[in-house]
C-alpha cells in the first residue's frame, strides 16, 4: 500500500509567487501511483507576523 503525504508548505519563502507552491504540491502528489493521499492542512494566506 502506498500513501502519498502532500504538504503544500509555502510560508517562509522569499518569493512573491510562493503561494503557487500549494497547487504544485497537489499536482506533484497526483503524479505518484497511490492507494491513499494524506494532505496536511496549511493556511492559504500569510498568518500573523508574516
mmCIF entry with sequence, helices, sheets and N, C-alpha, C, O atoms, coordinates in Angstrom:
data_MODEL
# 
_entry.id   MODEL 
# 
_entity.id                         1 
_entity.type                       polymer 
_entity.pdbx_number_of_molecules   1 
# 
_entity_poly.entity_id                      1 
_entity_poly.type                           'polypeptide(L)' 
_entity_poly.nstd_linkage                   no 
_entity_poly.nstd_monomer                   no 
_entity_poly.pdbx_seq_one_letter_code       
;(UNK)(UNK)(UNK)(UNK)(UNK)(UNK)(UNK)(UNK)(UNK)(UNK)(UNK)(UNK)(UNK)(UNK)(UNK)(UNK)
(UNK)(UNK)(UNK)(UNK)(UNK)(UNK)(UNK)(UNK)(UNK)(UNK)(UNK)(UNK)(UNK)(UNK)(UNK)(UNK)
(UNK)(UNK)(UNK)(UNK)(UNK)(UNK)(UNK)(UNK)(UNK)(UNK)(UNK)(UNK)(UNK)(UNK)(UNK)(UNK)
(UNK)(UNK)
;
_entity_poly.pdbx_seq_one_letter_code_can   XXXXXXXXXXXXXXXXXXXXXXXXXXXXXXXXXXXXXXXXXXXXXXXXXX 
_entity_poly.pdbx_strand_id                 A 
# 
loop_
_entity_poly_seq.entity_id 
_entity_poly_seq.num 
_entity_poly_seq.mon_id 
_entity_poly_seq.hetero 
1 1  UNK n 
1 2  UNK n 
1 3  UNK n 
1 4  UNK n 
1 5  UNK n 
1 6  UNK n 
1 7  UNK n 
1 8  UNK n 
1 9  UNK n 
1 10 UNK n 
1 11 UNK n 
1 12 UNK n 
1 13 UNK n 
1 14 UNK n 
1 15 UNK n 
1 16 UNK n 
1 17 UNK n 
1 18 UNK n 
1 19 UNK n 
1 20 UNK n 
1 21 UNK n 
1 22 UNK n 
1 23 UNK n 
1 24 UNK n 
1 25 UNK n 
1 26 UNK n 
1 27 UNK n 
1 28 UNK n 
1 29 UNK n 
1 30 UNK n 
1 31 UNK n 
1 32 UNK n 
1 33 UNK n 
1 34 UNK n 
1 35 UNK n 
1 36 UNK n 
1 37 UNK n 
1 38 UNK n 
1 39 UNK n 
1 40 UNK n 
1 41 UNK n 
1 42 UNK n 
1 43 UNK n 
1 44 UNK n 
1 45 UNK n 
1 46 UNK n 
1 47 UNK n 
1 48 UNK n 
1 49 UNK n 
1 50 UNK n 
# 
_struct_asym.id          A 
_struct_asym.entity_id   1 
# 
_struct_conf.conf_type_id            HELX_P 
_struct_conf.id                      HELX_P1 
_struct_conf.pdbx_PDB_helix_id       AA1 
_struct_conf.beg_label_comp_id       UNK 
_struct_conf.beg_label_asym_id       A 
_struct_conf.beg_label_seq_id        20 
_struct_conf.pdbx_beg_PDB_ins_code   ? 
_struct_conf.end_label_comp_id       UNK 
_struct_conf.end_label_asym_id       A 
_struct_conf.end_label_seq_id        30 
_struct_conf.pdbx_end_PDB_ins_code   ? 
_struct_conf.beg_auth_comp_id        UNK 
_struct_conf.beg_auth_asym_id        A 
_struct_conf.beg_auth_seq_id         20 
_struct_conf.end_auth_comp_id        UNK 
_struct_conf.end_auth_asym_id        A 
_struct_conf.end_auth_seq_id         30 
_struct_conf.pdbx_PDB_helix_class    1 
_struct_conf.details                 ? 
_struct_conf.pdbx_PDB_helix_length   11 
# 
_struct_conf_type.id          HELX_P 
_struct_conf_type.criteria    ? 
_struct_conf_type.reference   ? 
# 
_struct_sheet.id               AA1 
_struct_sheet.type             ? 
_struct_sheet.number_strands   2 
_struct_sheet.details          ? 
# 
_struct_sheet_order.sheet_id     AA1 
_struct_sheet_order.range_id_1   1 
_struct_sheet_order.range_id_2   2 
_struct_sheet_order.offset       ? 
_struct_sheet_order.sense        parallel 
# 
loop_
_struct_sheet_range.sheet_id 
_struct_sheet_range.id 
_struct_sheet_range.beg_label_comp_id 
_struct_sheet_range.beg_label_asym_id 
_struct_sheet_range.beg_label_seq_id 
_struct_sheet_range.pdbx_beg_PDB_ins_code 
_struct_sheet_range.end_label_comp_id 
_struct_sheet_range.end_label_asym_id 
_struct_sheet_range.end_label_seq_id 
_struct_sheet_range.pdbx_end_PDB_ins_code 
_struct_sheet_range.beg_auth_comp_id 
_struct_sheet_range.beg_auth_asym_id 
_struct_sheet_range.beg_auth_seq_id 
_struct_sheet_range.end_auth_comp_id 
_struct_sheet_range.end_auth_asym_id 
_struct_sheet_range.end_auth_seq_id 
AA1 1 UNK A 3  ? UNK A 7  ? UNK A 3  UNK A 7  
AA1 2 UNK A 36 ? UNK A 40 ? UNK A 36 UNK A 40 
# 
loop_
_atom_site.group_PDB 
_atom_site.id 
_atom_site.type_symbol 
_atom_site.label_atom_id 
_atom_site.label_alt_id 
_atom_site.label_comp_id 
_atom_site.label_asym_id 
_atom_site.label_entity_id 
_atom_site.label_seq_id 
_atom_site.pdbx_PDB_ins_code 
_atom_site.Cartn_x 
_atom_site.Cartn_y 
_atom_site.Cartn_z 
_atom_site.occupancy 
_atom_site.B_iso_or_equiv 
_atom_site.pdbx_formal_charge 
_atom_site.auth_seq_id 
_atom_site.auth_comp_id 
_atom_site.auth_asym_id 
_atom_site.auth_atom_id 
_atom_site.pdbx_PDB_model_num 
ATOM 1   N N  . UNK A 1 1  ? 0.846  -1.180 0.000   1.00 0.00 ? 1  UNK A N  1 
ATOM 2   C CA . UNK A 1 1  ? 0.000  0.000  0.000   1.00 0.00 ? 1  UNK A CA 1 
ATOM 3   C C  . UNK A 1 1  ? 0.892  1.245  0.000   1.00 0.00 ? 1  UNK A C  1 
ATOM 4   O O  . UNK A 1 1  ? 1.819  1.350  0.803   1.00 0.00 ? 1  UNK A O  1 
ATOM 5   N N  . UNK A 1 2  ? 0.611  2.172  -0.892  1.00 0.00 ? 2  UNK A N  1 
ATOM 6   C CA . UNK A 1 2  ? 1.381  3.410  -0.990  1.00 0.00 ? 2  UNK A CA 1 
ATOM 7   C C  . UNK A 1 2  ? 0.519  4.582  -0.551  1.00 0.00 ? 2  UNK A C  1 
ATOM 8   O O  . UNK A 1 2  ? -0.581 4.790  -1.062  1.00 0.00 ? 2  UNK A O  1 
ATOM 9   N N  . UNK A 1 3  ? 1.039  5.346  0.405   1.00 0.00 ? 3  UNK A N  1 
ATOM 10  C CA . UNK A 1 3  ? 0.366  6.549  0.862   1.00 0.00 ? 3  UNK A CA 1 
ATOM 11  C C  . UNK A 1 3  ? 1.228  7.748  0.497   1.00 0.00 ? 3  UNK A C  1 
ATOM 12  O O  . UNK A 1 3  ? 2.422  7.776  0.795   1.00 0.00 ? 3  UNK A O  1 
ATOM 13  N N  . UNK A 1 4  ? 0.623  8.734  -0.147  1.00 0.00 ? 4  UNK A N  1 
ATOM 14  C CA . UNK A 1 4  ? 1.322  9.956  -0.510  1.00 0.00 ? 4  UNK A CA 1 
ATOM 15  C C  . UNK A 1 4  ? 0.995  11.015 0.528   1.00 0.00 ? 4  UNK A C  1 
ATOM 16  O O  . UNK A 1 4  ? -0.173 11.250 0.837   1.00 0.00 ? 4  UNK A O  1 
ATOM 17  N N  . UNK A 1 5  ? 2.023  11.651 1.065   1.00 0.00 ? 5  UNK A N  1 
ATOM 18  C CA . UNK A 1 5  ? 1.853  12.726 2.026   1.00 0.00 ? 5  UNK A CA 1 
ATOM 19  C C  . UNK A 1 5  ? 2.068  14.042 1.283   1.00 0.00 ? 5  UNK A C  1 
ATOM 20  O O  . UNK A 1 5  ? 3.179  14.332 0.840   1.00 0.00 ? 5  UNK A O  1 
ATOM 21  N N  . UNK A 1 6  ? 1.018  14.829 1.150   1.00 0.00 ? 6  UNK A N  1 
ATOM 22  C CA . UNK A 1 6  ? 1.070  16.106 0.442   1.00 0.00 ? 6  UNK A CA 1 
ATOM 23  C C  . UNK A 1 6  ? 1.129  17.226 1.478   1.00 0.00 ? 6  UNK A C  1 
ATOM 24  O O  . UNK A 1 6  ? 0.186  17.437 2.240   1.00 0.00 ? 6  UNK A O  1 
ATOM 25  N N  . UNK A 1 7  ? 2.261  17.943 1.490   1.00 0.00 ? 7  UNK A N  1 
ATOM 26  C CA . UNK A 1 7  ? 2.452  19.050 2.433   1.00 0.00 ? 7  UNK A CA 1 
ATOM 27  C C  . UNK A 1 7  ? 2.681  20.321 1.610   1.00 0.00 ? 7  UNK A C  1 
ATOM 28  O O  . UNK A 1 7  ? 3.813  20.619 1.229   1.00 0.00 ? 7  UNK A O  1 
ATOM 29  N N  . UNK A 1 8  ? 1.609  21.067 1.338   1.00 0.00 ? 8  UNK A N  1 
ATOM 30  C CA . UNK A 1 8  ? 1.726  22.253 0.494   1.00 0.00 ? 8  UNK A CA 1 
ATOM 31  C C  . UNK A 1 8  ? 2.283  23.470 1.239   1.00 0.00 ? 8  UNK A C  1 
ATOM 32  O O  . UNK A 1 8  ? 1.625  24.507 1.319   1.00 0.00 ? 8  UNK A O  1 
ATOM 33  N N  . UNK A 1 9  ? 3.479  23.340 1.776   1.00 0.00 ? 9  UNK A N  1 
ATOM 34  C CA . UNK A 1 9  ? 4.095  24.383 2.585   1.00 0.00 ? 9  UNK A CA 1 
ATOM 35  C C  . UNK A 1 9  ? 4.692  25.476 1.708   1.00 0.00 ? 9  UNK A C  1 
ATOM 36  O O  . UNK A 1 9  ? 5.461  25.183 0.793   1.00 0.00 ? 9  UNK A O  1 
ATOM 37  N N  . UNK A 1 10 ? 4.351  26.719 1.973   1.00 0.00 ? 10 UNK A N  1 
ATOM 38  C CA . UNK A 1 10 ? 4.915  27.827 1.215   1.00 0.00 ? 10 UNK A CA 1 
ATOM 39  C C  . UNK A 1 10 ? 5.402  28.967 2.103   1.00 0.00 ? 10 UNK A C  1 
ATOM 40  O O  . UNK A 1 10 ? 6.196  29.797 1.659   1.00 0.00 ? 10 UNK A O  1 
ATOM 41  N N  . UNK A 1 11 ? 4.942  29.020 3.339   1.00 0.00 ? 11 UNK A N  1 
ATOM 42  C CA . UNK A 1 11 ? 5.328  30.102 4.236   1.00 0.00 ? 11 UNK A CA 1 
ATOM 43  C C  . UNK A 1 11 ? 6.843  30.066 4.455   1.00 0.00 ? 11 UNK A C  1 
ATOM 44  O O  . UNK A 1 11 ? 7.442  28.996 4.564   1.00 0.00 ? 11 UNK A O  1 
ATOM 45  N N  . UNK A 1 12 ? 7.440  31.235 4.516   1.00 0.00 ? 12 UNK A N  1 
ATOM 46  C CA . UNK A 1 12 ? 8.872  31.332 4.738   1.00 0.00 ? 12 UNK A CA 1 
ATOM 47  C C  . UNK A 1 12 ? 9.658  31.512 3.445   1.00 0.00 ? 12 UNK A C  1 
ATOM 48  O O  . UNK A 1 12 ? 10.850 31.817 3.481   1.00 0.00 ? 12 UNK A O  1 
ATOM 49  N N  . UNK A 1 13 ? 9.007  31.328 2.317   1.00 0.00 ? 13 UNK A N  1 
ATOM 50  C CA . UNK A 1 13 ? 9.682  31.541 1.041   1.00 0.00 ? 13 UNK A CA 1 
ATOM 51  C C  . UNK A 1 13 ? 9.803  33.038 0.789   1.00 0.00 ? 13 UNK A C  1 
ATOM 52  O O  . UNK A 1 13 ? 8.906  33.807 1.138   1.00 0.00 ? 13 UNK A O  1 
ATOM 53  N N  . UNK A 1 14 ? 10.901 33.445 0.189   1.00 0.00 ? 14 UNK A N  1 
ATOM 54  C CA . UNK A 1 14 ? 11.117 34.863 -0.126  1.00 0.00 ? 14 UNK A CA 1 
ATOM 55  C C  . UNK A 1 14 ? 10.424 35.271 -1.418  1.00 0.00 ? 14 UNK A C  1 
ATOM 56  O O  . UNK A 1 14 ? 10.350 36.461 -1.726  1.00 0.00 ? 14 UNK A O  1 
ATOM 57  N N  . UNK A 1 15 ? 9.924  34.320 -2.170  1.00 0.00 ? 15 UNK A N  1 
ATOM 58  C CA . UNK A 1 15 ? 9.306  34.599 -3.456  1.00 0.00 ? 15 UNK A CA 1 
ATOM 59  C C  . UNK A 1 15 ? 7.883  35.125 -3.288  1.00 0.00 ? 15 UNK A C  1 
ATOM 60  O O  . UNK A 1 15 ? 7.123  34.619 -2.462  1.00 0.00 ? 15 UNK A O  1 
ATOM 61  N N  . UNK A 1 16 ? 7.529  36.131 -4.065  1.00 0.00 ? 16 UNK A N  1 
ATOM 62  C CA . UNK A 1 16 ? 6.164  36.645 -4.054  1.00 0.00 ? 16 UNK A CA 1 
ATOM 63  C C  . UNK A 1 16 ? 5.177  35.659 -4.662  1.00 0.00 ? 16 UNK A C  1 
ATOM 64  O O  . UNK A 1 16 ? 3.968  35.775 -4.460  1.00 0.00 ? 16 UNK A O  1 
ATOM 65  N N  . UNK A 1 17 ? 5.691  34.699 -5.400  1.00 0.00 ? 17 UNK A N  1 
ATOM 66  C CA . UNK A 1 17 ? 4.848  33.685 -6.038  1.00 0.00 ? 17 UNK A CA 1 
ATOM 67  C C  . UNK A 1 17 ? 4.748  32.412 -5.199  1.00 0.00 ? 17 UNK A C  1 
ATOM 68  O O  . UNK A 1 17 ? 4.219  31.402 -5.663  1.00 0.00 ? 17 UNK A O  1 
ATOM 69  N N  . UNK A 1 18 ? 5.246  32.459 -3.989  1.00 0.00 ? 18 UNK A N  1 
ATOM 70  C CA . UNK A 1 18 ? 5.299  31.277 -3.130  1.00 0.00 ? 18 UNK A CA 1 
ATOM 71  C C  . UNK A 1 18 ? 3.956  30.581 -2.917  1.00 0.00 ? 18 UNK A C  1 
ATOM 72  O O  . UNK A 1 18 ? 3.940  29.351 -2.872  1.00 0.00 ? 18 UNK A O  1 
ATOM 73  N N  . UNK A 1 19 ? 2.817  31.290 -2.782  1.00 0.00 ? 19 UNK A N  1 
ATOM 74  C CA . UNK A 1 19 ? 1.552  30.580 -2.596  1.00 0.00 ? 19 UNK A CA 1 
ATOM 75  C C  . UNK A 1 19 ? 1.225  29.615 -3.736  1.00 0.00 ? 19 UNK A C  1 
ATOM 76  O O  . UNK A 1 19 ? 0.433  28.690 -3.553  1.00 0.00 ? 19 UNK A O  1 
ATOM 77  N N  . UNK A 1 20 ? 1.820  29.820 -4.902  1.00 0.00 ? 20 UNK A N  1 
ATOM 78  C CA . UNK A 1 20 ? 1.597  28.896 -6.013  1.00 0.00 ? 20 UNK A CA 1 
ATOM 79  C C  . UNK A 1 20 ? 2.170  27.511 -5.730  1.00 0.00 ? 20 UNK A C  1 
ATOM 80  O O  . UNK A 1 20 ? 1.799  26.537 -6.385  1.00 0.00 ? 20 UNK A O  1 
ATOM 81  N N  . UNK A 1 21 ? 3.073  27.422 -4.754  1.00 0.00 ? 21 UNK A N  1 
ATOM 82  C CA . UNK A 1 21 ? 3.664  26.131 -4.396  1.00 0.00 ? 21 UNK A CA 1 
ATOM 83  C C  . UNK A 1 21 ? 2.613  25.148 -3.880  1.00 0.00 ? 21 UNK A C  1 
ATOM 84  O O  . UNK A 1 21 ? 2.791  23.935 -3.988  1.00 0.00 ? 21 UNK A O  1 
ATOM 85  N N  . UNK A 1 22 ? 1.509  25.671 -3.315  1.00 0.00 ? 22 UNK A N  1 
ATOM 86  C CA . UNK A 1 22 ? 0.456  24.785 -2.811  1.00 0.00 ? 22 UNK A CA 1 
ATOM 87  C C  . UNK A 1 22 ? -0.143 23.973 -3.953  1.00 0.00 ? 22 UNK A C  1 
ATOM 88  O O  . UNK A 1 22 ? -0.316 22.760 -3.830  1.00 0.00 ? 22 UNK A O  1 
ATOM 89  N N  . UNK A 1 23 ? -0.459 24.632 -5.058  1.00 0.00 ? 23 UNK A N  1 
ATOM 90  C CA . UNK A 1 23 ? -1.018 23.918 -6.210  1.00 0.00 ? 23 UNK A CA 1 
ATOM 91  C C  . UNK A 1 23 ? -0.001 22.933 -6.769  1.00 0.00 ? 23 UNK A C  1 
ATOM 92  O O  . UNK A 1 23 ? -0.360 21.831 -7.183  1.00 0.00 ? 23 UNK A O  1 
ATOM 93  N N  . UNK A 1 24 ? 1.263  23.330 -6.781  1.00 0.00 ? 24 UNK A N  1 
ATOM 94  C CA . UNK A 1 24 ? 2.312  22.441 -7.278  1.00 0.00 ? 24 UNK A CA 1 
ATOM 95  C C  . UNK A 1 24 ? 2.458  21.186 -6.434  1.00 0.00 ? 24 UNK A C  1 
ATOM 96  O O  . UNK A 1 24 ? 2.688  20.101 -6.967  1.00 0.00 ? 24 UNK A O  1 
ATOM 97  N N  . UNK A 1 25 ? 2.325  21.328 -5.123  1.00 0.00 ? 25 UNK A N  1 
ATOM 98  C CA . UNK A 1 25 ? 2.414  20.157 -4.237  1.00 0.00 ? 25 UNK A CA 1 
ATOM 99  C C  . UNK A 1 25 ? 1.271  19.192 -4.510  1.00 0.00 ? 25 UNK A C  1 
ATOM 100 O O  . UNK A 1 25 ? 1.464  17.977 -4.514  1.00 0.00 ? 25 UNK A O  1 
ATOM 101 N N  . UNK A 1 26 ? 0.082  19.735 -4.737  1.00 0.00 ? 26 UNK A N  1 
ATOM 102 C CA . UNK A 1 26 ? -1.073 18.871 -5.024  1.00 0.00 ? 26 UNK A CA 1 
ATOM 103 C C  . UNK A 1 26 ? -0.898 18.161 -6.361  1.00 0.00 ? 26 UNK A C  1 
ATOM 104 O O  . UNK A 1 26 ? -1.195 16.973 -6.486  1.00 0.00 ? 26 UNK A O  1 
ATOM 105 N N  . UNK A 1 27 ? -0.411 18.899 -7.365  1.00 0.00 ? 27 UNK A N  1 
ATOM 106 C CA . UNK A 1 27 ? -0.195 18.282 -8.684  1.00 0.00 ? 27 UNK A CA 1 
ATOM 107 C C  . UNK A 1 27 ? 0.881  17.217 -8.628  1.00 0.00 ? 27 UNK A C  1 
ATOM 108 O O  . UNK A 1 27 ? 0.737  16.159 -9.240  1.00 0.00 ? 27 UNK A O  1 
ATOM 109 N N  . UNK A 1 28 ? 1.962  17.482 -7.898  1.00 0.00 ? 28 UNK A N  1 
ATOM 110 C CA . UNK A 1 28 ? 3.034  16.500 -7.771  1.00 0.00 ? 28 UNK A CA 1 
ATOM 111 C C  . UNK A 1 28 ? 2.531  15.230 -7.090  1.00 0.00 ? 28 UNK A C  1 
ATOM 112 O O  . UNK A 1 28 ? 2.911  14.126 -7.479  1.00 0.00 ? 28 UNK A O  1 
ATOM 113 N N  . UNK A 1 29 ? 1.684  15.382 -6.081  1.00 0.00 ? 29 UNK A N  1 
ATOM 114 C CA . UNK A 1 29 ? 1.128  14.213 -5.384  1.00 0.00 ? 29 UNK A CA 1 
ATOM 115 C C  . UNK A 1 29 ? 0.295  13.356 -6.336  1.00 0.00 ? 29 UNK A C  1 
ATOM 116 O O  . UNK A 1 29 ? 0.250  12.134 -6.195  1.00 0.00 ? 29 UNK A O  1 
ATOM 117 N N  . UNK A 1 30 ? -0.364 13.995 -7.305  1.00 0.00 ? 30 UNK A N  1 
ATOM 118 C CA . UNK A 1 30 ? -1.191 13.254 -8.261  1.00 0.00 ? 30 UNK A CA 1 
ATOM 119 C C  . UNK A 1 30 ? -0.362 12.435 -9.249  1.00 0.00 ? 30 UNK A C  1 
ATOM 120 O O  . UNK A 1 30 ? -0.887 11.516 -9.876  1.00 0.00 ? 30 UNK A O  1 
ATOM 121 N N  . UNK A 1 31 ? 0.913  12.751 -9.394  1.00 0.00 ? 31 UNK A N  1 
ATOM 122 C CA . UNK A 1 31 ? 1.780  12.035 -10.339 1.00 0.00 ? 31 UNK A CA 1 
ATOM 123 C C  . UNK A 1 31 ? 2.243  10.674 -9.819  1.00 0.00 ? 31 UNK A C  1 
ATOM 124 O O  . UNK A 1 31 ? 2.692  9.829  -10.593 1.00 0.00 ? 31 UNK A O  1 
ATOM 125 N N  . UNK A 1 32 ? 2.134  10.472 -8.525  1.00 0.00 ? 32 UNK A N  1 
ATOM 126 C CA . UNK A 1 32 ? 2.616  9.241  -7.893  1.00 0.00 ? 32 UNK A CA 1 
ATOM 127 C C  . UNK A 1 32 ? 1.463  8.238  -7.779  1.00 0.00 ? 32 UNK A C  1 
ATOM 128 O O  . UNK A 1 32 ? 0.391  8.582  -7.280  1.00 0.00 ? 32 UNK A O  1 
ATOM 129 N N  . UNK A 1 33 ? 1.678  7.000  -8.240  1.00 0.00 ? 33 UNK A N  1 
ATOM 130 C CA . UNK A 1 33 ? 0.630  5.992  -8.048  1.00 0.00 ? 33 UNK A CA 1 
ATOM 131 C C  . UNK A 1 33 ? 0.416  5.782  -6.541  1.00 0.00 ? 33 UNK A C  1 
ATOM 132 O O  . UNK A 1 33 ? 1.374  5.551  -5.803  1.00 0.00 ? 33 UNK A O  1 
ATOM 133 N N  . UNK A 1 34 ? -0.826 5.861  -6.096  1.00 0.00 ? 34 UNK A N  1 
ATOM 134 C CA . UNK A 1 34 ? -1.078 5.782  -4.659  1.00 0.00 ? 34 UNK A CA 1 
ATOM 135 C C  . UNK A 1 34 ? -2.361 5.024  -4.361  1.00 0.00 ? 34 UNK A C  1 
ATOM 136 O O  . UNK A 1 34 ? -3.247 4.885  -5.205  1.00 0.00 ? 34 UNK A O  1 
ATOM 137 N N  . UNK A 1 35 ? -2.426 4.541  -3.130  1.00 0.00 ? 35 UNK A N  1 
ATOM 138 C CA . UNK A 1 35 ? -3.641 3.937  -2.604  1.00 0.00 ? 35 UNK A CA 1 
ATOM 139 C C  . UNK A 1 35 ? -4.394 4.947  -1.748  1.00 0.00 ? 35 UNK A C  1 
ATOM 140 O O  . UNK A 1 35 ? -5.615 4.869  -1.605  1.00 0.00 ? 35 UNK A O  1 
ATOM 141 N N  . UNK A 1 36 ? -3.648 5.901  -1.175  1.00 0.00 ? 36 UNK A N  1 
ATOM 142 C CA . UNK A 1 36 ? -4.254 6.923  -0.320  1.00 0.00 ? 36 UNK A CA 1 
ATOM 143 C C  . UNK A 1 36 ? -3.402 8.186  -0.370  1.00 0.00 ? 36 UNK A C  1 
ATOM 144 O O  . UNK A 1 36 ? -2.186 8.117  -0.554  1.00 0.00 ? 36 UNK A O  1 
ATOM 145 N N  . UNK A 1 37 ? -4.045 9.340  -0.206  1.00 0.00 ? 37 UNK A N  1 
ATOM 146 C CA . UNK A 1 37 ? -3.345 10.619 -0.122  1.00 0.00 ? 37 UNK A CA 1 
ATOM 147 C C  . UNK A 1 37 ? -3.727 11.274 1.197   1.00 0.00 ? 37 UNK A C  1 
ATOM 148 O O  . UNK A 1 37 ? -4.907 11.374 1.531   1.00 0.00 ? 37 UNK A O  1 
ATOM 149 N N  . UNK A 1 38 ? -2.726 11.718 1.939   1.00 0.00 ? 38 UNK A N  1 
ATOM 150 C CA . UNK A 1 38 ? -2.952 12.466 3.171   1.00 0.00 ? 38 UNK A CA 1 
ATOM 151 C C  . UNK A 1 38 ? -2.430 13.869 2.913   1.00 0.00 ? 38 UNK A C  1 
ATOM 152 O O  . UNK A 1 38 ? -1.243 14.048 2.641   1.00 0.00 ? 38 UNK A O  1 
ATOM 153 N N  . UNK A 1 39 ? -3.308 14.870 2.997   1.00 0.00 ? 39 UNK A N  1 
ATOM 154 C CA . UNK A 1 39 ? -2.908 16.256 2.782   1.00 0.00 ? 39 UNK A CA 1 
ATOM 155 C C  . UNK A 1 39 ? -2.875 16.973 4.115   1.00 0.00 ? 39 UNK A C  1 
ATOM 156 O O  . UNK A 1 39 ? -3.861 16.986 4.852   1.00 0.00 ? 39 UNK A O  1 
ATOM 157 N N  . UNK A 1 40 ? -1.735 17.569 4.418   1.00 0.00 ? 40 UNK A N  1 
ATOM 158 C CA . UNK A 1 40 ? -1.574 18.329 5.652   1.00 0.00 ? 40 UNK A CA 1 
ATOM 159 C C  . UNK A 1 40 ? -2.174 19.707 5.425   1.00 0.00 ? 40 UNK A C  1 
ATOM 160 O O  . UNK A 1 40 ? -1.768 20.398 4.491   1.00 0.00 ? 40 UNK A O  1 
ATOM 161 N N  . UNK A 1 41 ? -3.137 20.134 6.256   1.00 0.00 ? 41 UNK A N  1 
ATOM 162 C CA . UNK A 1 41 ? -3.736 21.454 6.062   1.00 0.00 ? 41 UNK A CA 1 
ATOM 163 C C  . UNK A 1 41 ? -2.724 22.568 6.345   1.00 0.00 ? 41 UNK A C  1 
ATOM 164 O O  . UNK A 1 41 ? -2.030 22.560 7.361   1.00 0.00 ? 41 UNK A O  1 
ATOM 165 N N  . UNK A 1 42 ? -2.665 23.519 5.421   1.00 0.00 ? 42 UNK A N  1 
ATOM 166 C CA . UNK A 1 42 ? -1.759 24.664 5.544   1.00 0.00 ? 42 UNK A CA 1 
ATOM 167 C C  . UNK A 1 42 ? -2.573 25.913 5.233   1.00 0.00 ? 42 UNK A C  1 
ATOM 168 O O  . UNK A 1 42 ? -3.377 25.918 4.301   1.00 0.00 ? 42 UNK A O  1 
ATOM 169 N N  . UNK A 1 43 ? -2.366 26.971 6.012   1.00 0.00 ? 43 UNK A N  1 
ATOM 170 C CA . UNK A 1 43 ? -3.066 28.229 5.766   1.00 0.00 ? 43 UNK A CA 1 
ATOM 171 C C  . UNK A 1 43 ? -2.773 28.715 4.354   1.00 0.00 ? 43 UNK A C  1 
ATOM 172 O O  . UNK A 1 43 ? -1.635 28.649 3.890   1.00 0.00 ? 43 UNK A O  1 
ATOM 173 N N  . UNK A 1 44 ? -3.812 29.204 3.669   1.00 0.00 ? 44 UNK A N  1 
ATOM 174 C CA . UNK A 1 44 ? -3.635 29.668 2.305   1.00 0.00 ? 44 UNK A CA 1 
ATOM 175 C C  . UNK A 1 44 ? -3.259 31.136 2.234   1.00 0.00 ? 44 UNK A C  1 
ATOM 176 O O  . UNK A 1 44 ? -2.999 31.652 1.147   1.00 0.00 ? 44 UNK A O  1 
ATOM 177 N N  . UNK A 1 45 ? -3.224 31.819 3.371   1.00 0.00 ? 45 UNK A N  1 
ATOM 178 C CA . UNK A 1 45 ? -2.804 33.207 3.416   1.00 0.00 ? 45 UNK A CA 1 
ATOM 179 C C  . UNK A 1 45 ? -1.754 33.349 4.514   1.00 0.00 ? 45 UNK A C  1 
ATOM 180 O O  . UNK A 1 45 ? -1.660 32.515 5.415   1.00 0.00 ? 45 UNK A O  1 
ATOM 181 N N  . UNK A 1 46 ? -0.981 34.399 4.423   1.00 0.00 ? 46 UNK A N  1 
ATOM 182 C CA . UNK A 1 46 ? 0.047  34.620 5.429   1.00 0.00 ? 46 UNK A CA 1 
ATOM 183 C C  . UNK A 1 46 ? -0.604 34.857 6.782   1.00 0.00 ? 46 UNK A C  1 
ATOM 184 O O  . UNK A 1 46 ? -1.587 35.590 6.893   1.00 0.00 ? 46 UNK A O  1 
ATOM 185 N N  . UNK A 1 47 ? -0.049 34.237 7.797   1.00 0.00 ? 47 UNK A N  1 
ATOM 186 C CA . UNK A 1 47 ? -0.590 34.387 9.141   1.00 0.00 ? 47 UNK A CA 1 
ATOM 187 C C  . UNK A 1 47 ? -0.003 35.601 9.849   1.00 0.00 ? 47 UNK A C  1 
ATOM 188 O O  . UNK A 1 47 ? 0.740  36.386 9.260   1.00 0.00 ? 47 UNK A O  1 
ATOM 189 N N  . UNK A 1 48 ? -0.343 35.735 11.095  1.00 0.00 ? 48 UNK A N  1 
ATOM 190 C CA . UNK A 1 48 ? 0.147  36.834 11.913  1.00 0.00 ? 48 UNK A CA 1 
ATOM 191 C C  . UNK A 1 48 ? 1.668  36.793 11.987  1.00 0.00 ? 48 UNK A C  1 
ATOM 192 O O  . UNK A 1 48 ? 2.256  35.728 12.174  1.00 0.00 ? 48 UNK A O  1 
ATOM 193 N N  . UNK A 1 49 ? 2.294  37.937 11.842  1.00 0.00 ? 49 UNK A N  1 
ATOM 194 C CA . UNK A 1 49 ? 3.754  38.019 11.926  1.00 0.00 ? 49 UNK A CA 1 
ATOM 195 C C  . UNK A 1 49 ? 4.425  37.829 10.584  1.00 0.00 ? 49 UNK A C  1 
ATOM 196 O O  . UNK A 1 49 ? 5.653  37.825 10.502  1.00 0.00 ? 49 UNK A O  1 
ATOM 197 N N  . UNK A 1 50 ? 3.635  37.669 9.519   1.00 0.00 ? 50 UNK A N  1 
ATOM 198 C CA . UNK A 1 50 ? 4.223  37.465 8.198   1.00 0.00 ? 50 UNK A CA 1 
ATOM 199 C C  . UNK A 1 50 ? 4.543  38.782 7.549   1.00 0.00 ? 50 UNK A C  1 
ATOM 200 O O  . UNK A 1 50 ? 5.048  38.811 6.427   1.00 0.00 ? 50 UNK A O  1 
# 
